[in-house]
Amino acid sequence: MPIIHTSLCLAERVEVGPVHFGKYVYNDETRVFATQDVTICMKDGSPLKLTIHLGEGCTALAAGEAVVLPSPEEVVA
């Protein structure tokens, strides 16, 4: 399995966003997914944003709670 390992120097601030839910249709079935953004603000002012697609049961960053996917009807498009 490929692994990405990087080092970011002189980070001024790290912002962890809330978990967002979305939905999509695959094989005529509506499915739900969860994402969470981590933004690292560097000393020179440039931000680096990482979007993580969270699997069900994965622990959300900062909140420390397991992600539970809502039903498709509960997700606003």
mmCIF file of the N, C-alpha and C atoms, coordinates in Angstrom:
data_MODEL
# 
_entry.id   MODEL 
# 
loop_
_atom_site.group_PDB 
_atom_site.id 
_atom_site.type_symbol 
_atom_site.label_atom_id 
_atom_site.label_alt_id 
_atom_site.label_comp_id 
_atom_site.label_asym_id 
_atom_site.label_entity_id 
_atom_site.label_seq_id 
_atom_site.pdbx_PDB_ins_code 
_atom_site.Cartn_x 
_atom_site.Cartn_y 
_atom_site.Cartn_z 
_atom_site.occupancy 
_atom_site.B_iso_or_equiv 
_atom_site.pdbx_formal_charge 
_atom_site.auth_seq_id 
_atom_site.auth_comp_id 
_atom_site.auth_asym_id 
_atom_site.auth_atom_id 
_atom_site.pdbx_PDB_model_num 
ATOM 1   N N  . MET A 1 1  ? 0.842   -1.169 0.000  1.00 0.00 ? 1  MET A N  1 
ATOM 2   C CA . MET A 1 1  ? 0.000   0.000  0.000  1.00 0.00 ? 1  MET A CA 1 
ATOM 3   C C  . MET A 1 1  ? 0.893   1.240  0.000  1.00 0.00 ? 1  MET A C  1 
ATOM 4   N N  . PRO A 1 2  ? 0.645   2.201  -0.887 1.00 0.00 ? 2  PRO A N  1 
ATOM 5   C CA . PRO A 1 2  ? 1.454   3.415  -0.936 1.00 0.00 ? 2  PRO A CA 1 
ATOM 6   C C  . PRO A 1 2  ? 1.244   4.273  0.315  1.00 0.00 ? 2  PRO A C  1 
ATOM 7   N N  . ILE A 1 3  ? 2.307   4.902  0.740  1.00 0.00 ? 3  ILE A N  1 
ATOM 8   C CA . ILE A 1 3  ? 2.259   5.782  1.908  1.00 0.00 ? 3  ILE A CA 1 
ATOM 9   C C  . ILE A 1 3  ? 2.856   7.123  1.510  1.00 0.00 ? 3  ILE A C  1 
ATOM 10  N N  . ILE A 1 4  ? 2.196   8.195  1.925  1.00 0.00 ? 4  ILE A N  1 
ATOM 11  C CA . ILE A 1 4  ? 2.735   9.536  1.710  1.00 0.00 ? 4  ILE A CA 1 
ATOM 12  C C  . ILE A 1 4  ? 3.187   10.057 3.064  1.00 0.00 ? 4  ILE A C  1 
ATOM 13  N N  . HIS A 1 5  ? 4.439   10.449 3.140  1.00 0.00 ? 5  HIS A N  1 
ATOM 14  C CA . HIS A 1 5  ? 4.977   11.015 4.374  1.00 0.00 ? 5  HIS A CA 1 
ATOM 15  C C  . HIS A 1 5  ? 5.654   12.314 3.997  1.00 0.00 ? 5  HIS A C  1 
ATOM 16  N N  . THR A 1 6  ? 5.226   13.397 4.619  1.00 0.00 ? 6  THR A N  1 
ATOM 17  C CA . THR A 1 6  ? 5.818   14.691 4.321  1.00 0.00 ? 6  THR A CA 1 
ATOM 18  C C  . THR A 1 6  ? 6.021   15.459 5.617  1.00 0.00 ? 6  THR A C  1 
ATOM 19  N N  . SER A 1 7  ? 6.822   16.478 5.558  1.00 0.00 ? 7  SER A N  1 
ATOM 20  C CA . SER A 1 7  ? 7.082   17.326 6.712  1.00 0.00 ? 7  SER A CA 1 
ATOM 21  C C  . SER A 1 7  ? 6.782   18.764 6.322  1.00 0.00 ? 7  SER A C  1 
ATOM 22  N N  . LEU A 1 8  ? 6.039   19.459 7.154  1.00 0.00 ? 8  LEU A N  1 
ATOM 23  C CA . LEU A 1 8  ? 5.717   20.864 6.902  1.00 0.00 ? 8  LEU A CA 1 
ATOM 24  C C  . LEU A 1 8  ? 6.420   21.703 7.959  1.00 0.00 ? 8  LEU A C  1 
ATOM 25  N N  . CYS A 1 9  ? 7.268   22.602 7.511  1.00 0.00 ? 9  CYS A N  1 
ATOM 26  C CA . CYS A 1 9  ? 8.041   23.422 8.437  1.00 0.00 ? 9  CYS A CA 1 
ATOM 27  C C  . CYS A 1 9  ? 7.378   24.780 8.643  1.00 0.00 ? 9  CYS A C  1 
ATOM 28  N N  . LEU A 1 10 ? 7.481   25.280 9.831  1.00 0.00 ? 10 LEU A N  1 
ATOM 29  C CA . LEU A 1 10 ? 6.997   26.603 10.213 1.00 0.00 ? 10 LEU A CA 1 
ATOM 30  C C  . LEU A 1 10 ? 5.484   26.764 10.078 1.00 0.00 ? 10 LEU A C  1 
ATOM 31  N N  . ALA A 1 11 ? 4.755   25.783 10.544 1.00 0.00 ? 11 ALA A N  1 
ATOM 32  C CA . ALA A 1 11 ? 3.296   25.909 10.580 1.00 0.00 ? 11 ALA A CA 1 
ATOM 33  C C  . ALA A 1 11 ? 2.927   26.892 11.690 1.00 0.00 ? 11 ALA A C  1 
ATOM 34  N N  . GLU A 1 12 ? 2.085   27.843 11.359 1.00 0.00 ? 12 GLU A N  1 
ATOM 35  C CA . GLU A 1 12 ? 1.635   28.841 12.330 1.00 0.00 ? 12 GLU A CA 1 
ATOM 36  C C  . GLU A 1 12 ? 0.358   28.404 13.041 1.00 0.00 ? 12 GLU A C  1 
ATOM 37  N N  . ARG A 1 13 ? -0.500  27.679 12.301 1.00 0.00 ? 13 ARG A N  1 
ATOM 38  C CA . ARG A 1 13 ? -1.811  27.339 12.845 1.00 0.00 ? 13 ARG A CA 1 
ATOM 39  C C  . ARG A 1 13 ? -2.350  26.114 12.128 1.00 0.00 ? 13 ARG A C  1 
ATOM 40  N N  . VAL A 1 14 ? -3.066  25.278 12.855 1.00 0.00 ? 14 VAL A N  1 
ATOM 41  C CA . VAL A 1 14 ? -3.736  24.120 12.271 1.00 0.00 ? 14 VAL A CA 1 
ATOM 42  C C  . VAL A 1 14 ? -5.217  24.241 12.595 1.00 0.00 ? 14 VAL A C  1 
ATOM 43  N N  . GLU A 1 15 ? -6.048  24.189 11.565 1.00 0.00 ? 15 GLU A N  1 
ATOM 44  C CA . GLU A 1 15 ? -7.496  24.291 11.741 1.00 0.00 ? 15 GLU A CA 1 
ATOM 45  C C  . GLU A 1 15 ? -8.127  22.972 11.319 1.00 0.00 ? 15 GLU A C  1 
ATOM 46  N N  . VAL A 1 16 ? -8.945  22.410 12.196 1.00 0.00 ? 16 VAL A N  1 
ATOM 47  C CA . VAL A 1 16 ? -9.656  21.174 11.891 1.00 0.00 ? 16 VAL A CA 1 
ATOM 48  C C  . VAL A 1 16 ? -11.123 21.527 11.734 1.00 0.00 ? 16 VAL A C  1 
ATOM 49  N N  . GLY A 1 17 ? -11.666 21.261 10.547 1.00 0.00 ? 17 GLY A N  1 
ATOM 50  C CA . GLY A 1 17 ? -13.060 21.581 10.277 1.00 0.00 ? 17 GLY A CA 1 
ATOM 51  C C  . GLY A 1 17 ? -13.996 20.490 10.763 1.00 0.00 ? 17 GLY A C  1 
ATOM 52  N N  . PRO A 1 18 ? -15.289 20.776 10.730 1.00 0.00 ? 18 PRO A N  1 
ATOM 53  C CA . PRO A 1 18 ? -16.281 19.777 11.137 1.00 0.00 ? 18 PRO A CA 1 
ATOM 54  C C  . PRO A 1 18 ? -16.427 18.687 10.075 1.00 0.00 ? 18 PRO A C  1 
ATOM 55  N N  . VAL A 1 19 ? -17.038 17.601 10.458 1.00 0.00 ? 19 VAL A N  1 
ATOM 56  C CA . VAL A 1 19 ? -17.338 16.530 9.502  1.00 0.00 ? 19 VAL A CA 1 
ATOM 57  C C  . VAL A 1 19 ? -18.511 16.983 8.639  1.00 0.00 ? 19 VAL A C  1 
ATOM 58  N N  . HIS A 1 20 ? -18.363 16.836 7.318  1.00 0.00 ? 20 HIS A N  1 
ATOM 59  C CA . HIS A 1 20 ? -19.434 17.156 6.366  1.00 0.00 ? 20 HIS A CA 1 
ATOM 60  C C  . HIS A 1 20 ? -19.904 15.865 5.715  1.00 0.00 ? 20 HIS A C  1 
ATOM 61  N N  . PHE A 1 21 ? -21.201 15.774 5.494  1.00 0.00 ? 21 PHE A N  1 
ATOM 62  C CA . PHE A 1 21 ? -21.774 14.596 4.848  1.00 0.00 ? 21 PHE A CA 1 
ATOM 63  C C  . PHE A 1 21 ? -22.280 14.964 3.464  1.00 0.00 ? 21 PHE A C  1 
ATOM 64  N N  . GLY A 1 22 ? -22.124 14.057 2.526  1.00 0.00 ? 22 GLY A N  1 
ATOM 65  C CA . GLY A 1 22 ? -22.627 14.234 1.172  1.00 0.00 ? 22 GLY A CA 1 
ATOM 66  C C  . GLY A 1 22 ? -23.210 12.920 0.701  1.00 0.00 ? 22 GLY A C  1 
ATOM 67  N N  . LYS A 1 23 ? -23.834 12.961 -0.458 1.00 0.00 ? 23 LYS A N  1 
ATOM 68  C CA . LYS A 1 23 ? -24.386 11.722 -1.002 1.00 0.00 ? 23 LYS A CA 1 
ATOM 69  C C  . LYS A 1 23 ? -24.163 11.676 -2.503 1.00 0.00 ? 23 LYS A C  1 
ATOM 70  N N  . TYR A 1 24 ? -24.187 10.475 -3.047 1.00 0.00 ? 24 TYR A N  1 
ATOM 71  C CA . TYR A 1 24 ? -24.006 10.252 -4.470 1.00 0.00 ? 24 TYR A CA 1 
ATOM 72  C C  . TYR A 1 24 ? -24.786 9.004  -4.859 1.00 0.00 ? 24 TYR A C  1 
ATOM 73  N N  . VAL A 1 25 ? -25.028 8.866  -6.154 1.00 0.00 ? 25 VAL A N  1 
ATOM 74  C CA . VAL A 1 25 ? -25.749 7.695  -6.653 1.00 0.00 ? 25 VAL A CA 1 
ATOM 75  C C  . VAL A 1 25 ? -24.758 6.797  -7.370 1.00 0.00 ? 25 VAL A C  1 
ATOM 76  N N  . TYR A 1 26 ? -24.777 5.513  -7.022 1.00 0.00 ? 26 TYR A N  1 
ATOM 77  C CA . TYR A 1 26 ? -23.919 4.518  -7.649 1.00 0.00 ? 26 TYR A CA 1 
ATOM 78  C C  . TYR A 1 26 ? -24.746 3.258  -7.841 1.00 0.00 ? 26 TYR A C  1 
ATOM 79  N N  . ASN A 1 27 ? -24.794 2.767  -9.072 1.00 0.00 ? 27 ASN A N  1 
ATOM 80  C CA . ASN A 1 27 ? -25.605 1.581  -9.396 1.00 0.00 ? 27 ASN A CA 1 
ATOM 81  C C  . ASN A 1 27 ? -27.050 1.743  -8.932 1.00 0.00 ? 27 ASN A C  1 
ATOM 82  N N  . ASP A 1 28 ? -27.619 2.906  -9.226 1.00 0.00 ? 28 ASP A N  1 
ATOM 83  C CA . ASP A 1 28 ? -29.012 3.215  -8.868 1.00 0.00 ? 28 ASP A CA 1 
ATOM 84  C C  . ASP A 1 28 ? -29.276 3.169  -7.366 1.00 0.00 ? 28 ASP A C  1 
ATOM 85  N N  . GLU A 1 29 ? -28.242 3.313  -6.560 1.00 0.00 ? 29 GLU A N  1 
ATOM 86  C CA . GLU A 1 29 ? -28.387 3.303  -5.113 1.00 0.00 ? 29 GLU A CA 1 
ATOM 87  C C  . GLU A 1 29 ? -27.782 4.587  -4.552 1.00 0.00 ? 29 GLU A C  1 
ATOM 88  N N  . THR A 1 30 ? -28.510 5.274  -3.679 1.00 0.00 ? 30 THR A N  1 
ATOM 89  C CA . THR A 1 30 ? -27.984 6.486  -3.059 1.00 0.00 ? 30 THR A CA 1 
ATOM 90  C C  . THR A 1 30 ? -27.111 6.096  -1.872 1.00 0.00 ? 30 THR A C  1 
ATOM 91  N N  . ARG A 1 31 ? -25.894 6.639  -1.876 1.00 0.00 ? 31 ARG A N  1 
ATOM 92  C CA . ARG A 1 31 ? -24.926 6.325  -0.820 1.00 0.00 ? 31 ARG A CA 1 
ATOM 93  C C  . ARG A 1 31 ? -24.475 7.616  -0.147 1.00 0.00 ? 31 ARG A C  1 
ATOM 94  N N  . VAL A 1 32 ? -23.933 7.489  1.038  1.00 0.00 ? 32 VAL A N  1 
ATOM 95  C CA . VAL A 1 32 ? -23.509 8.635  1.837  1.00 0.00 ? 32 VAL A CA 1 
ATOM 96  C C  . VAL A 1 32 ? -22.004 8.544  2.086  1.00 0.00 ? 32 VAL A C  1 
ATOM 97  N N  . PHE A 1 33 ? -21.342 9.705  2.127  1.00 0.00 ? 33 PHE A N  1 
ATOM 98  C CA . PHE A 1 33 ? -19.923 9.743  2.474  1.00 0.00 ? 33 PHE A CA 1 
ATOM 99  C C  . PHE A 1 33 ? -19.682 10.883 3.461  1.00 0.00 ? 33 PHE A C  1 
ATOM 100 N N  . ALA A 1 34 ? -18.550 10.822 4.147  1.00 0.00 ? 34 ALA A N  1 
ATOM 101 C CA . ALA A 1 34 ? -18.185 11.848 5.126  1.00 0.00 ? 34 ALA A CA 1 
ATOM 102 C C  . ALA A 1 34 ? -16.781 12.354 4.811  1.00 0.00 ? 34 ALA A C  1 
ATOM 103 N N  . THR A 1 35 ? -16.593 13.668 4.927  1.00 0.00 ? 35 THR A N  1 
ATOM 104 C CA . THR A 1 35 ? -15.269 14.262 4.749  1.00 0.00 ? 35 THR A CA 1 
ATOM 105 C C  . THR A 1 35 ? -14.988 15.219 5.903  1.00 0.00 ? 35 THR A C  1 
ATOM 106 N N  . GLN A 1 36 ? -13.710 15.457 6.123  1.00 0.00 ? 36 GLN A N  1 
ATOM 107 C CA . GLN A 1 36 ? -13.285 16.439 7.111  1.00 0.00 ? 36 GLN A CA 1 
ATOM 108 C C  . GLN A 1 36 ? -12.030 17.109 6.576  1.00 0.00 ? 36 GLN A C  1 
ATOM 109 N N  . ASP A 1 37 ? -11.962 18.434 6.715  1.00 0.00 ? 37 ASP A N  1 
ATOM 110 C CA . ASP A 1 37 ? -10.820 19.199 6.221  1.00 0.00 ? 37 ASP A CA 1 
ATOM 111 C C  . ASP A 1 37 ? -9.869  19.549 7.355  1.00 0.00 ? 37 ASP A C  1 
ATOM 112 N N  . VAL A 1 38 ? -8.582  19.494 7.051  1.00 0.00 ? 38 VAL A N  1 
ATOM 113 C CA . VAL A 1 38 ? -7.532  19.985 7.943  1.00 0.00 ? 38 VAL A CA 1 
ATOM 114 C C  . VAL A 1 38 ? -6.775  21.036 7.142  1.00 0.00 ? 38 VAL A C  1 
ATOM 115 N N  . THR A 1 39 ? -6.713  22.251 7.666  1.00 0.00 ? 39 THR A N  1 
ATOM 116 C CA . THR A 1 39 ? -5.988  23.326 6.997  1.00 0.00 ? 39 THR A CA 1 
ATOM 117 C C  . THR A 1 39 ? -4.790  23.704 7.853  1.00 0.00 ? 39 THR A C  1 
ATOM 118 N N  . ILE A 1 40 ? -3.622  23.686 7.238  1.00 0.00 ? 40 ILE A N  1 
ATOM 119 C CA . ILE A 1 40 ? -2.389  24.060 7.919  1.00 0.00 ? 40 ILE A CA 1 
ATOM 120 C C  . ILE A 1 40 ? -1.950  25.395 7.339  1.00 0.00 ? 40 ILE A C  1 
ATOM 121 N N  . CYS A 1 41 ? -1.896  26.408 8.187  1.00 0.00 ? 41 CYS A N  1 
ATOM 122 C CA . CYS A 1 41 ? -1.490  27.747 7.750  1.00 0.00 ? 41 CYS A CA 1 
ATOM 123 C C  . CYS A 1 41 ? -0.001  27.906 8.039  1.00 0.00 ? 41 CYS A C  1 
ATOM 124 N N  . MET A 1 42 ? 0.750   28.148 6.981  1.00 0.00 ? 42 MET A N  1 
ATOM 125 C CA . MET A 1 42 ? 2.198   28.244 7.092  1.00 0.00 ? 42 MET A CA 1 
ATOM 126 C C  . MET A 1 42 ? 2.625   29.659 7.483  1.00 0.00 ? 42 MET A C  1 
ATOM 127 N N  . LYS A 1 43 ? 3.851   29.797 7.956  1.00 0.00 ? 43 LYS A N  1 
ATOM 128 C CA . LYS A 1 43 ? 4.373   31.087 8.405  1.00 0.00 ? 43 LYS A CA 1 
ATOM 129 C C  . LYS A 1 43 ? 4.340   32.138 7.296  1.00 0.00 ? 43 LYS A C  1 
ATOM 130 N N  . ASP A 1 44 ? 4.554   31.725 6.043  1.00 0.00 ? 44 ASP A N  1 
ATOM 131 C CA . ASP A 1 44 ? 4.551   32.688 4.934  1.00 0.00 ? 44 ASP A CA 1 
ATOM 132 C C  . ASP A 1 44 ? 3.135   33.056 4.482  1.00 0.00 ? 44 ASP A C  1 
ATOM 133 N N  . GLY A 1 45 ? 2.115   32.523 5.165  1.00 0.00 ? 45 GLY A N  1 
ATOM 134 C CA . GLY A 1 45 ? 0.734   32.876 4.844  1.00 0.00 ? 45 GLY A CA 1 
ATOM 135 C C  . GLY A 1 45 ? 0.025   31.911 3.922  1.00 0.00 ? 45 GLY A C  1 
ATOM 136 N N  . SER A 1 46 ? 0.751   30.991 3.331  1.00 0.00 ? 46 SER A N  1 
ATOM 137 C CA . SER A 1 46 ? 0.109   30.065 2.396  1.00 0.00 ? 46 SER A CA 1 
ATOM 138 C C  . SER A 1 46 ? -0.534  28.902 3.154  1.00 0.00 ? 46 SER A C  1 
ATOM 139 N N  . PRO A 1 47 ? -1.800  28.588 2.803  1.00 0.00 ? 47 PRO A N  1 
ATOM 140 C CA . PRO A 1 47 ? -2.474  27.469 3.463  1.00 0.00 ? 47 PRO A CA 1 
ATOM 141 C C  . PRO A 1 47 ? -2.305  26.169 2.681  1.00 0.00 ? 47 PRO A C  1 
ATOM 142 N N  . LEU A 1 48 ? -2.310  25.082 3.399  1.00 0.00 ? 48 LEU A N  1 
ATOM 143 C CA . LEU A 1 48 ? -2.313  23.762 2.786  1.00 0.00 ? 48 LEU A CA 1 
ATOM 144 C C  . LEU A 1 48 ? -3.558  23.060 3.326  1.00 0.00 ? 48 LEU A C  1 
ATOM 145 N N  . LYS A 1 49 ? -4.443  22.645 2.428  1.00 0.00 ? 49 LYS A N  1 
ATOM 146 C CA . LYS A 1 49 ? -5.704  22.030 2.845  1.00 0.00 ? 49 LYS A CA 1 
ATOM 147 C C  . LYS A 1 49 ? -5.715  20.557 2.459  1.00 0.00 ? 49 LYS A C  1 
ATOM 148 N N  . LEU A 1 50 ? -6.049  19.718 3.427  1.00 0.00 ? 50 LEU A N  1 
ATOM 149 C CA . LEU A 1 50 ? -6.135  18.285 3.225  1.00 0.00 ? 50 LEU A CA 1 
ATOM 150 C C  . LEU A 1 50 ? -7.571  17.866 3.517  1.00 0.00 ? 50 LEU A C  1 
ATOM 151 N N  . THR A 1 51 ? -8.225  17.231 2.553  1.00 0.00 ? 51 THR A N  1 
ATOM 152 C CA . THR A 1 51 ? -9.577  16.713 2.753  1.00 0.00 ? 51 THR A CA 1 
ATOM 153 C C  . THR A 1 51 ? -9.479  15.212 2.929  1.00 0.00 ? 51 THR A C  1 
ATOM 154 N N  . ILE A 1 52 ? -10.020 14.725 4.034  1.00 0.00 ? 52 ILE A N  1 
ATOM 155 C CA . ILE A 1 52 ? -9.970  13.303 4.361  1.00 0.00 ? 52 ILE A CA 1 
ATOM 156 C C  . ILE A 1 52 ? -11.366 12.723 4.217  1.00 0.00 ? 52 ILE A C  1 
ATOM 157 N N  . HIS A 1 53 ? -11.486 11.654 3.441  1.00 0.00 ? 53 HIS A N  1 
ATOM 158 C CA . HIS A 1 53 ? -12.755 10.928 3.335  1.00 0.00 ? 53 HIS A CA 1 
ATOM 159 C C  . HIS A 1 53 ? -12.770 9.895  4.453  1.00 0.00 ? 53 HIS A C  1 
ATOM 160 N N  . LEU A 1 54 ? -13.707 10.044 5.374  1.00 0.00 ? 54 LEU A N  1 
ATOM 161 C CA . LEU A 1 54 ? -13.772 9.210  6.572  1.00 0.00 ? 54 LEU A CA 1 
ATOM 162 C C  . LEU A 1 54 ? -14.687 8.012  6.362  1.00 0.00 ? 54 LEU A C  1 
ATOM 163 N N  . GLY A 1 55 ? -14.195 6.856  6.706  1.00 0.00 ? 55 GLY A N  1 
ATOM 164 C CA . GLY A 1 55 ? -15.026 5.659  6.662  1.00 0.00 ? 55 GLY A CA 1 
ATOM 165 C C  . GLY A 1 55 ? -15.895 5.575  7.905  1.00 0.00 ? 55 GLY A C  1 
ATOM 166 N N  . GLU A 1 56 ? -16.992 4.879  7.788  1.00 0.00 ? 56 GLU A N  1 
ATOM 167 C CA . GLU A 1 56 ? -17.881 4.721  8.941  1.00 0.00 ? 56 GLU A CA 1 
ATOM 168 C C  . GLU A 1 56 ? -17.123 4.049  10.079 1.00 0.00 ? 56 GLU A C  1 
ATOM 169 N N  . GLY A 1 57 ? -17.252 4.604  11.273 1.00 0.00 ? 57 GLY A N  1 
ATOM 170 C CA . GLY A 1 57 ? -16.550 4.088  12.441 1.00 0.00 ? 57 GLY A CA 1 
ATOM 171 C C  . GLY A 1 57 ? -15.210 4.759  12.684 1.00 0.00 ? 57 GLY A C  1 
ATOM 172 N N  . CYS A 1 58 ? -14.708 5.507  11.695 1.00 0.00 ? 58 CYS A N  1 
ATOM 173 C CA . CYS A 1 58 ? -13.447 6.229  11.848 1.00 0.00 ? 58 CYS A CA 1 
ATOM 174 C C  . CYS A 1 58 ? -13.634 7.335  12.890 1.00 0.00 ? 58 CYS A C  1 
ATOM 175 N N  . THR A 1 59 ? -12.616 7.595  13.684 1.00 0.00 ? 59 THR A N  1 
ATOM 176 C CA . THR A 1 59 ? -12.697 8.663  14.677 1.00 0.00 ? 59 THR A CA 1 
ATOM 177 C C  . THR A 1 59 ? -12.468 10.005 13.998 1.00 0.00 ? 59 THR A C  1 
ATOM 178 N N  . ALA A 1 60 ? -13.416 10.918 14.172 1.00 0.00 ? 60 ALA A N  1 
ATOM 179 C CA . ALA A 1 60 ? -13.281 12.256 13.598 1.00 0.00 ? 60 ALA A CA 1 
ATOM 180 C C  . ALA A 1 60 ? -12.155 12.994 14.314 1.00 0.00 ? 60 ALA A C  1 
ATOM 181 N N  . LEU A 1 61 ? -11.430 13.817 13.585 1.00 0.00 ? 61 LEU A N  1 
ATOM 182 C CA . LEU A 1 61 ? -10.341 14.592 14.171 1.00 0.00 ? 61 LEU A CA 1 
ATOM 183 C C  . LEU A 1 61 ? -10.890 15.621 15.152 1.00 0.00 ? 61 LEU A C  1 
ATOM 184 N N  . ALA A 1 62 ? -10.207 15.852 16.211 1.00 0.00 ? 62 ALA A N  1 
ATOM 185 C CA . ALA A 1 62 ? -10.509 16.845 17.240 1.00 0.00 ? 62 ALA A CA 1 
ATOM 186 C C  . ALA A 1 62 ? -11.755 16.514 18.045 1.00 0.00 ? 62 ALA A C  1 
ATOM 187 N N  . ALA A 1 63 ? -12.797 16.043 17.426 1.00 0.00 ? 63 ALA A N  1 
ATOM 188 C CA . ALA A 1 63 ? -14.027 15.754 18.161 1.00 0.00 ? 63 ALA A CA 1 
ATOM 189 C C  . ALA A 1 63 ? -13.885 14.475 18.978 1.00 0.00 ? 63 ALA A C  1 
ATOM 190 N N  . GLY A 1 64 ? -13.112 13.524 18.459 1.00 0.00 ? 64 GLY A N  1 
ATOM 191 C CA . GLY A 1 64 ? -12.894 12.281 19.171 1.00 0.00 ? 64 GLY A CA 1 
ATOM 192 C C  . GLY A 1 64 ? -14.072 11.334 19.167 1.00 0.00 ? 64 GLY A C  1 
ATOM 193 N N  . GLU A 1 65 ? -15.026 11.570 18.281 1.00 0.00 ? 65 GLU A N  1 
ATOM 194 C CA . GLU A 1 65 ? -16.200 10.708 18.208 1.00 0.00 ? 65 GLU A CA 1 
ATOM 195 C C  . GLU A 1 65 ? -16.166 9.893  16.925 1.00 0.00 ? 65 GLU A C  1 
ATOM 196 N N  . ALA A 1 66 ? -16.685 8.699  16.988 1.00 0.00 ? 66 ALA A N  1 
ATOM 197 C CA . ALA A 1 66 ? -16.759 7.854  15.795 1.00 0.00 ? 66 ALA A CA 1 
ATOM 198 C C  . ALA A 1 66 ? -17.745 8.452  14.799 1.00 0.00 ? 66 ALA A C  1 
ATOM 199 N N  . VAL A 1 67 ? -17.404 8.378  13.521 1.00 0.00 ? 67 VAL A N  1 
ATOM 200 C CA . VAL A 1 67 ? -18.278 8.875  12.463 1.00 0.00 ? 67 VAL A CA 1 
ATOM 201 C C  . VAL A 1 67 ? -19.384 7.860  12.221 1.00 0.00 ? 67 VAL A C  1 
ATOM 202 N N  . VAL A 1 68 ? -20.620 8.328  12.247 1.00 0.00 ? 68 VAL A N  1 
ATOM 203 C CA . VAL A 1 68 ? -21.775 7.493  11.919 1.00 0.00 ? 68 VAL A CA 1 
ATOM 204 C C  . VAL A 1 68 ? -22.450 8.141  10.720 1.00 0.00 ? 68 VAL A C  1 
ATOM 205 N N  . LEU A 1 69 ? -22.503 7.431  9.601  1.00 0.00 ? 69 LEU A N  1 
ATOM 206 C CA . LEU A 1 69 ? -23.088 7.989  8.392  1.00 0.00 ? 69 LEU A CA 1 
ATOM 207 C C  . LEU A 1 69 ? -24.604 8.072  8.536  1.00 0.00 ? 69 LEU A C  1 
ATOM 208 N N  . PRO A 1 70 ? -25.185 9.237  8.182  1.00 0.00 ? 70 PRO A N  1 
ATOM 209 C CA . PRO A 1 70 ? -26.637 9.361  8.221  1.00 0.00 ? 70 PRO A CA 1 
ATOM 210 C C  . PRO A 1 70 ? -27.265 8.657  7.027  1.00 0.00 ? 70 PRO A C  1 
ATOM 211 N N  . SER A 1 71 ? -28.573 8.519  7.059  1.00 0.00 ? 71 SER A N  1 
ATOM 212 C CA . SER A 1 71 ? -29.266 7.947  5.904  1.00 0.00 ? 71 SER A CA 1 
ATOM 213 C C  . SER A 1 71 ? -29.255 8.974  4.782  1.00 0.00 ? 71 SER A C  1 
ATOM 214 N N  . PRO A 1 72 ? -29.407 8.556  3.512  1.00 0.00 ? 72 PRO A N  1 
ATOM 215 C CA . PRO A 1 72 ? -29.414 9.513  2.400  1.00 0.00 ? 72 PRO A CA 1 
ATOM 216 C C  . PRO A 1 72 ? -30.471 10.607 2.565  1.00 0.00 ? 72 PRO A C  1 
ATOM 217 N N  . GLU A 1 73 ? -31.608 10.291 3.170  1.00 0.00 ? 73 GLU A N  1 
ATOM 218 C CA . GLU A 1 73 ? -32.674 11.274 3.341  1.00 0.00 ? 73 GLU A CA 1 
ATOM 219 C C  . GLU A 1 73 ? -32.278 12.398 4.302  1.00 0.00 ? 73 GLU A C  1 
ATOM 220 N N  . GLU A 1 74 ? -31.342 12.127 5.200  1.00 0.00 ? 74 GLU A N  1 
ATOM 221 C CA . GLU A 1 74 ? -30.914 13.120 6.185  1.00 0.00 ? 74 GLU A CA 1 
ATOM 222 C C  . GLU A 1 74 ? -29.855 14.078 5.645  1.00 0.00 ? 74 GLU A C  1 
ATOM 223 N N  . VAL A 1 75 ? -29.281 13.778 4.482  1.00 0.00 ? 75 VAL A N  1 
ATOM 224 C CA . VAL A 1 75 ? -28.203 14.591 3.926  1.00 0.00 ? 75 VAL A CA 1 
ATOM 225 C C  . VAL A 1 75 ? -28.784 15.600 2.956  1.00 0.00 ? 75 VAL A C  1 
ATOM 226 N N  . VAL A 1 76 ? -28.504 16.875 3.216  1.00 0.00 ? 76 VAL A N  1 
ATOM 227 C CA . VAL A 1 76 ? -28.960 17.941 2.335  1.00 0.00 ? 76 VAL A CA 1 
ATOM 228 C C  . VAL A 1 76 ? -28.001 18.032 1.160  1.00 0.00 ? 76 VAL A C  1 
ATOM 229 N N  . ALA A 1 77 ? -28.526 18.055 -0.055 1.00 0.00 ? 77 ALA A N  1 
ATOM 230 C CA . ALA A 1 77 ? -27.685 18.074 -1.263 1.00 0.00 ? 77 ALA A CA 1 
ATOM 231 C C  . ALA A 1 77 ? -26.914 19.353 -1.390 1.00 0.00 ? 77 ALA A C  1 
# 
